[in-house]
């Protein structure tokens, strides 16, 4: 069951007395850190923020308009001022003059370094054109659980209209975009939009058992840790063939509610609901057949080699179905997330911090499934060819492609798509007279 609405309120952390003495770029950092501090608003490394600021040109000494936008691969919750890329707005606008059409859109990303202001070495996010071309000074793009729960549902467009009426646009992608001409107004609009979705979900799911209701009962805390302590060394040995792994264990209430649920296995098999979740947690978790009522741990341990091998084979088959001539080598085919009924969730990664962040991402995915499955049903997602994106290029290739951002369309309808270019649907832009909204929900 979802938490009560009172427990779900997003705190407005804006302090006018602090913000009053800040420069525009410092207020952008302040806003970004506030948004990133709450994982219900955006996941680690997810989303971007920007501001259009008047700066002094270092060569001419004249005032120029500069876009400050979160740099590629950064995290808005922990970043500093040097985490922003800075680009001349007049040069970004000039890029429309070298745009050669749909077949050449990917080359536009290579022009972004030519727009750099003040020799800033921070690489610009691939979302930069979206932030540049929205005709407002401040733009937020975040990945809130409540918004993605709506976007991931089969009736996402209809639900968006039901919740927000005509106050918000709907895009076929993921997350939330908001904008305003004032930093505080943009921040508060982002909070208000997320809260509106959160309140609606809470009201609609108040009497709906989460994930189909409970199937298993949790073991006592000490017993859960004891089971995890026996599973984790065996799993670590099985998945560390090419690179040593470190594990993380999570038996929080939200995780236990999911792993104990009647619908857990079916929902887990569908895969994650957001591209950022997918990139951190793989296409789906590996569910271990532990029965807390039977205590069949020895049986589960004996079957682990075959289950891990079957997961690897399934992942390899998925890669083969989706690979293209320019695909990099297949990523590590082992599962990242392991779900254990009655016990909790285990994640493995190259280091402890990454294993913990992967668990946070899957918790975001759980929150999304809780809402989407209760009010509609999860839309079947196709992460076809996503495995061809190199992990080393996650900060760029895993970000939305510029393909949907260069056409000259009203800013409210700008989508971002994490699908590879050959899989994206052709967009139908609204007419030039479309109303300018202050936010847009983007479906997965």
C-alpha positions as CSV (number, residue, x, y, z in Angstrom):
1,X,0.0,0.0,0.0
2,X,1.2,3.5,-0.8
3,X,2.3,5.7,2.0
4,X,-0.2,8.3,3.2
5,X,-0.3,11.6,1.4
6,X,1.1,13.4,4.5
7,X,4.2,11.2,4.3
8,X,4.6,11.9,0.6
9,X,4.8,15.7,0.7
10,X,7.8,17.1,-1.1
11,X,9.6,19.6,1.1
12,X,10.2,23.0,-0.4
13,X,13.8,23.7,0.6
14,X,14.1,27.1,-1.0
15,X,15.5,29.7,1.4
16,X,15.0,33.2,0.1
17,X,17.6,34.6,2.5
18,X,20.3,32.3,1.0
19,X,19.3,32.7,-2.6
20,X,19.1,36.5,-2.4
21,X,22.9,36.9,-2.2
22,X,23.6,34.4,-5.0
23,X,24.5,35.0,-8.7
24,X,22.2,33.5,-11.3
25,X,24.6,30.6,-11.9
26,X,24.8,30.0,-8.1
27,X,21.0,29.9,-7.9
28,X,21.0,27.3,-10.6
29,X,23.4,25.2,-8.6
30,X,21.3,25.8,-5.5
31,X,18.1,24.7,-7.3
32,X,19.8,21.7,-8.8
33,X,21.2,20.4,-5.5
34,X,17.8,20.9,-3.9
35,X,16.1,18.8,-6.6
36,X,18.7,16.1,-6.6
37,X,18.6,15.7,-2.8
38,X,15.3,13.9,-2.9
39,X,15.4,10.6,-4.9
40,X,11.7,10.7,-5.4
41,X,12.3,13.7,-7.6
42,X,15.1,12.3,-9.6
43,X,17.5,9.3,-9.5
44,X,21.2,9.5,-9.1
45,X,22.7,11.1,-12.2
46,X,19.3,11.5,-13.8
47,X,17.9,14.7,-15.4
48,X,19.4,18.1,-16.1
49,X,18.9,21.7,-15.1
50,X,19.8,24.9,-16.9
51,X,19.7,28.7,-16.8
52,X,20.3,31.3,-19.5
53,X,22.6,33.9,-17.9
54,X,24.1,37.2,-19.0
55,X,27.9,37.0,-18.7
56,X,30.8,39.2,-19.8
57,X,32.5,37.9,-22.9
58,X,36.2,37.3,-22.0
59,X,37.4,38.7,-25.4
60,X,35.1,41.6,-26.2
61,X,34.1,42.6,-22.6
62,X,30.5,42.8,-23.9
63,X,27.5,41.2,-22.2
64,X,26.5,37.9,-23.9
65,X,23.8,35.4,-23.2
66,X,25.2,32.1,-22.0
67,X,23.5,28.8,-21.4
68,X,24.6,27.0,-18.1
69,X,23.5,23.4,-18.3
70,X,24.4,20.3,-16.3
71,X,27.4,18.7,-17.9
72,X,27.4,15.2,-19.4
73,X,27.4,12.4,-16.8
74,X,26.9,14.7,-13.7
75,X,24.5,14.3,-10.8
76,X,22.4,17.4,-9.9
77,X,22.2,16.4,-6.3
78,X,26.0,16.5,-5.6
79,X,27.4,18.6,-8.5
80,X,29.4,21.8,-8.0
81,X,29.5,24.9,-10.3
82,X,32.2,23.3,-12.3
83,X,29.8,20.5,-13.2
84,X,27.9,22.9,-15.6
85,X,28.8,23.3,-19.3
86,X,28.6,26.9,-20.5
87,X,27.7,27.7,-24.1
88,X,27.1,30.9,-26.1
89,X,23.4,31.1,-26.9
90,X,23.9,32.9,-30.2
91,X,26.1,30.1,-31.4
92,X,23.5,27.5,-30.3
93,X,20.8,29.3,-32.2
94,X,23.2,29.5,-35.2
95,X,23.3,25.7,-35.3
96,X,19.9,25.7,-37.0
97,X,21.7,27.1,-40.0
98,X,23.9,24.0,-40.5
99,X,21.2,21.5,-39.8
100,X,21.1,19.2,-42.9
101,X,17.9,17.2,-42.2
102,X,16.7,14.1,-40.4
103,X,19.4,11.8,-41.8
104,X,22.2,13.9,-40.4
105,X,20.8,14.9,-37.0
106,X,23.3,12.9,-35.0
107,X,26.2,15.0,-36.4
108,X,24.8,18.0,-34.6
109,X,26.2,16.8,-31.3
110,X,29.6,17.3,-32.7
111,X,29.0,21.0,-33.1
112,X,28.3,21.6,-29.4
113,X,32.0,22.1,-28.5
114,X,32.2,25.0,-31.0
115,X,29.6,26.8,-28.9
116,X,31.7,26.6,-25.6
117,X,31.9,29.8,-23.6
118,X,35.1,30.8,-21.8
119,X,37.0,27.6,-22.7
120,X,35.0,25.5,-20.3
121,X,36.2,21.9,-20.5
122,X,33.0,20.4,-19.2
123,X,31.3,18.4,-22.0
124,X,27.8,19.5,-22.8
125,X,24.9,17.2,-22.1
126,X,23.2,15.7,-25.2
127,X,20.1,17.4,-23.9
128,X,21.6,20.8,-24.4
129,X,19.5,21.8,-27.5
130,X,16.3,21.2,-25.6
131,X,17.4,23.5,-22.8
132,X,18.7,26.1,-25.3
133,X,15.6,26.3,-27.5
134,X,12.9,26.4,-24.7
135,X,12.2,30.2,-24.7
136,X,12.4,30.5,-20.9
137,X,15.4,31.3,-18.8
138,X,15.2,28.3,-16.5
139,X,14.5,24.6,-17.3
140,X,14.3,21.5,-15.1
141,X,14.3,17.9,-16.4
142,X,13.9,15.3,-13.7
143,X,12.8,11.7,-13.4
144,X,10.2,11.6,-10.6
145,X,8.8,8.2,-9.5
146,X,5.2,9.5,-9.5
147,X,5.5,11.0,-13.0
148,X,7.2,7.9,-14.5
149,X,4.5,5.7,-12.9
150,X,2.0,7.6,-15.1
151,X,4.3,7.7,-18.1
152,X,4.9,3.9,-17.9
153,X,1.3,3.0,-17.8
154,X,-0.6,1.7,-20.8
155,X,-3.0,4.7,-20.6
156,X,-0.3,7.3,-20.0
157,X,-1.7,9.9,-22.4
158,X,-5.2,9.6,-21.0
159,X,-4.0,9.6,-17.4
160,X,-1.9,12.7,-18.0
161,X,-5.0,14.5,-19.3
162,X,-7.1,13.3,-16.3
163,X,-4.5,14.5,-13.8
164,X,-3.3,17.7,-15.3
165,X,-6.1,18.7,-17.8
166,X,-4.7,21.2,-20.3
167,X,-1.9,22.4,-17.9
168,X,0.7,20.1,-19.2
169,X,1.9,18.5,-22.5
170,X,2.5,14.8,-23.1
171,X,5.5,13.5,-24.8
172,X,6.6,10.0,-25.9
173,X,9.8,9.7,-23.9
174,X,10.4,9.8,-20.1
175,X,10.4,12.1,-17.1
176,X,9.2,15.7,-16.5
177,X,10.2,19.0,-18.1
178,X,9.3,22.3,-16.5
179,X,10.4,25.9,-17.2
180,X,10.0,29.4,-16.0
181,X,11.7,32.8,-16.2
182,X,12.7,32.7,-12.5
183,X,14.8,30.1,-10.7
184,X,12.6,29.8,-7.7
185,X,9.4,29.7,-9.8
186,X,10.9,26.9,-11.9
187,X,11.9,24.9,-8.8
188,X,8.4,25.4,-7.2
189,X,6.7,24.5,-10.4
190,X,8.7,21.2,-10.6
191,X,7.7,20.4,-7.0
192,X,4.0,21.3,-7.5
193,X,3.8,19.2,-10.7
194,X,5.3,16.2,-9.0
195,X,3.1,16.6,-5.9
196,X,0.0,16.8,-8.1
197,X,0.8,13.5,-9.6
198,X,1.8,12.0,-6.2
199,X,-1.5,13.1,-4.6
200,X,-3.5,11.7,-7.5
201,X,-1.8,8.4,-7.3
202,X,-2.2,8.2,-3.5
203,X,-5.9,8.9,-3.8
204,X,-6.4,6.4,-6.6
205,X,-4.4,3.6,-4.9
206,X,-5.5,4.1,-1.3
207,X,-7.6,0.9,-1.2
208,X,-5.6,-1.1,-3.8
209,X,-3.2,-3.8,-2.5
210,X,0.2,-3.1,-3.8
211,X,1.5,-5.5,-6.5
212,X,-1.6,-7.7,-6.1
213,X,-1.3,-8.1,-2.4
214,X,1.1,-10.2,-0.3
215,X,2.1,-13.8,-1.1
216,X,4.9,-14.3,1.3
217,X,5.7,-13.1,4.8
218,X,9.1,-11.5,5.6
219,X,11.6,-13.4,7.8
220,X,12.7,-11.7,11.0
221,X,15.6,-9.2,10.4
222,X,18.3,-11.4,11.8
223,X,17.0,-14.3,9.7
224,X,16.9,-12.2,6.6
225,X,20.6,-11.1,7.1
226,X,21.5,-14.8,7.7
227,X,20.0,-15.9,4.4
228,X,21.6,-13.0,2.5
229,X,25.0,-13.9,4.1
230,X,24.8,-17.4,2.7
231,X,23.6,-16.3,-0.7
232,X,25.9,-13.4,-1.4
233,X,29.3,-15.2,-1.4
234,X,28.0,-17.9,-3.7
235,X,26.4,-15.3,-6.1
236,X,29.6,-13.2,-6.0
237,X,31.7,-16.2,-7.0
238,X,29.3,-17.0,-9.9
239,X,29.2,-13.5,-11.3
240,X,32.8,-12.5,-10.8
241,X,34.3,-14.5,-13.6
242,X,35.7,-11.7,-15.7
243,X,35.7,-9.0,-13.0
244,X,35.4,-9.1,-9.2
245,X,32.1,-7.8,-7.9
246,X,31.0,-6.3,-4.6
247,X,27.5,-6.9,-3.2
248,X,24.9,-4.7,-1.5
249,X,21.9,-5.9,0.5
250,X,18.6,-4.0,1.0
251,X,15.7,-5.2,3.1
252,X,13.9,-1.9,3.4
253,X,10.1,-2.0,3.8
254,X,9.5,-0.9,0.2
255,X,11.7,-3.7,-1.1
256,X,10.1,-6.3,1.1
257,X,6.6,-5.3,0.1
258,X,7.6,-5.9,-3.5
259,X,9.6,-9.2,-3.2
260,X,6.8,-10.6,-1.0
261,X,4.0,-9.7,-3.4
262,X,1.8,-11.9,-5.5
263,X,2.6,-10.0,-8.7
264,X,6.3,-9.6,-8.1
265,X,7.6,-12.2,-10.6
266,X,5.3,-11.0,-13.4
267,X,6.2,-7.4,-12.9
268,X,9.9,-8.1,-12.5
269,X,9.9,-10.1,-15.8
270,X,8.5,-7.1,-17.7
271,X,11.7,-5.2,-17.1
272,X,12.3,-1.7,-15.8
273,X,10.2,1.3,-16.8
274,X,12.7,4.0,-17.5
275,X,15.9,4.0,-19.6
276,X,18.0,5.3,-16.7
277,X,16.7,2.4,-14.5
278,X,17.5,-0.1,-17.3
279,X,21.1,1.2,-17.7
280,X,21.8,0.7,-14.0
281,X,19.9,-2.5,-13.3
282,X,19.9,-4.4,-16.6
283,X,16.8,-5.4,-18.6
284,X,15.3,-7.3,-15.6
285,X,16.3,-8.8,-12.2
286,X,16.9,-12.5,-11.4
287,X,14.3,-13.8,-9.0
288,X,15.5,-16.5,-6.7
289,X,12.9,-19.2,-5.8
290,X,13.3,-18.9,-2.1
291,X,10.2,-19.8,0.0
292,X,10.4,-18.2,3.4
293,X,7.7,-20.5,4.7
294,X,9.6,-23.6,3.6
295,X,13.1,-22.3,4.3
296,X,14.5,-24.1,1.2
297,X,17.8,-22.2,1.2
298,X,19.9,-25.3,0.5
299,X,17.8,-26.1,-2.5
300,X,18.1,-22.5,-3.8
301,X,21.9,-22.6,-3.3
302,X,22.2,-25.8,-5.2
303,X,20.3,-24.4,-8.1
304,X,22.1,-21.1,-8.3
305,X,24.8,-22.1,-10.9
306,X,22.1,-23.2,-13.4
307,X,19.9,-20.1,-12.8
308,X,22.8,-17.7,-13.2
309,X,23.9,-19.5,-16.4
310,X,20.3,-19.4,-17.8
311,X,20.2,-15.6,-17.1
312,X,23.5,-15.1,-19.0
313,X,22.2,-17.2,-21.9
314,X,19.0,-15.2,-22.0
315,X,20.9,-11.9,-22.0
316,X,23.2,-13.1,-24.7
317,X,20.3,-14.1,-26.9
318,X,18.7,-10.7,-26.2
319,X,22.0,-9.0,-27.3
320,X,22.2,-11.1,-30.5
321,X,18.6,-10.2,-31.4
322,X,19.3,-6.5,-31.0
323,X,22.9,-6.0,-32.1
324,X,23.8,-4.0,-35.2
325,X,27.0,-3.8,-37.2
326,X,28.3,-0.9,-35.2
327,X,27.5,-2.4,-31.8
328,X,30.2,-2.7,-29.2
329,X,31.0,-6.0,-27.5
330,X,28.2,-7.4,-25.3
331,X,28.2,-6.0,-21.7
332,X,28.6,-8.3,-18.7
333,X,25.7,-10.7,-19.1
334,X,25.2,-11.3,-15.4
335,X,22.2,-9.9,-13.5
336,X,22.8,-6.8,-11.4
337,X,19.6,-7.2,-9.2
338,X,18.6,-10.4,-7.3
339,X,15.2,-10.5,-5.6
340,X,14.6,-12.9,-2.8
341,X,11.1,-13.4,-1.4
342,X,10.9,-12.9,2.4
343,X,14.5,-11.6,2.5
344,X,15.0,-8.5,0.2
345,X,17.2,-7.4,-2.7
346,X,20.9,-8.1,-3.5
347,X,22.8,-6.1,-6.0
348,X,26.3,-6.6,-7.4
349,X,28.6,-4.2,-9.2
350,X,32.3,-3.4,-9.6
351,X,32.3,-1.5,-6.3
352,X,30.2,-0.9,-3.2
353,X,29.0,2.6,-4.2
354,X,27.8,1.4,-7.6
355,X,26.1,-1.6,-6.1
356,X,24.3,0.7,-3.7
357,X,23.3,3.1,-6.5
358,X,22.0,0.2,-8.5
359,X,19.8,-0.8,-5.6
360,X,18.5,2.8,-5.4
361,X,17.6,2.7,-9.1
362,X,15.7,-0.5,-8.7
363,X,13.9,1.0,-5.7
364,X,12.8,3.8,-8.0
365,X,11.6,1.1,-10.4
366,X,9.6,-0.5,-7.6
367,X,8.0,2.8,-6.8
368,X,7.0,3.3,-10.4
369,X,5.6,-0.2,-10.7
370,X,3.6,0.3,-7.5
371,X,1.8,3.3,-9.0
372,X,1.5,2.2,-12.6
373,X,0.2,-1.3,-11.9
374,X,-2.4,0.0,-9.4
375,X,-4.0,2.5,-11.7
376,X,-3.6,0.9,-15.1
377,X,-1.1,-1.7,-16.3
378,X,2.5,-1.4,-17.3
379,X,3.1,-0.7,-20.9
380,X,5.3,-3.3,-22.5
381,X,8.7,-1.7,-23.1
382,X,11.2,-2.4,-25.9
383,X,14.8,-1.7,-25.0
384,X,15.8,-3.1,-28.3
385,X,19.4,-2.4,-29.2
386,X,20.0,-0.6,-25.9
387,X,22.7,-3.1,-25.1
388,X,24.8,-1.8,-27.9
389,X,25.4,1.4,-25.9
390,X,28.9,1.1,-24.4
391,X,29.0,1.5,-20.6
392,X,31.9,3.9,-21.0
393,X,29.6,6.1,-23.1
394,X,26.7,6.1,-20.7
395,X,27.0,9.8,-20.0
396,X,26.5,10.6,-23.7
397,X,25.0,7.6,-25.5
398,X,22.5,6.8,-22.7
399,X,21.2,10.3,-22.8
400,X,18.4,11.3,-25.1
401,X,19.5,11.7,-28.7
402,X,19.3,15.1,-30.3
403,X,17.2,13.6,-33.1
404,X,14.0,14.9,-31.6
405,X,15.3,18.2,-30.4
406,X,16.5,20.0,-33.5
407,X,13.3,20.6,-35.5
408,X,11.8,24.1,-35.1
409,X,8.9,23.2,-32.9
410,X,7.1,25.0,-30.1
411,X,9.2,24.4,-27.0
412,X,6.5,22.8,-24.9
413,X,6.4,19.8,-27.2
414,X,10.1,19.0,-27.3
415,X,10.6,15.4,-26.6
416,X,13.7,13.5,-25.7
417,X,14.0,9.8,-26.6
418,X,16.5,7.3,-25.3
419,X,15.6,4.9,-28.1
420,X,18.3,4.5,-30.7
421,X,17.6,6.6,-33.8
422,X,16.4,3.8,-36.0
423,X,13.7,2.8,-33.5
424,X,12.1,6.2,-32.8
425,X,8.7,6.9,-34.2
426,X,8.5,9.9,-36.5
427,X,7.1,12.8,-34.4
428,X,4.0,14.8,-35.3
429,X,4.7,18.3,-34.2
430,X,1.8,20.5,-33.2
431,X,1.1,23.6,-35.3
432,X,3.1,26.7,-34.7
433,X,0.1,28.2,-32.8
434,X,0.2,25.5,-30.1
435,X,-0.1,27.0,-26.6
436,X,3.1,27.5,-24.6
437,X,2.7,25.3,-21.5
438,X,5.0,25.4,-18.5
439,X,5.6,21.7,-18.2
440,X,5.5,18.4,-20.1
441,X,5.2,14.8,-19.0
442,X,7.2,12.4,-21.2
443,X,6.1,8.8,-21.3
444,X,8.6,6.0,-21.4
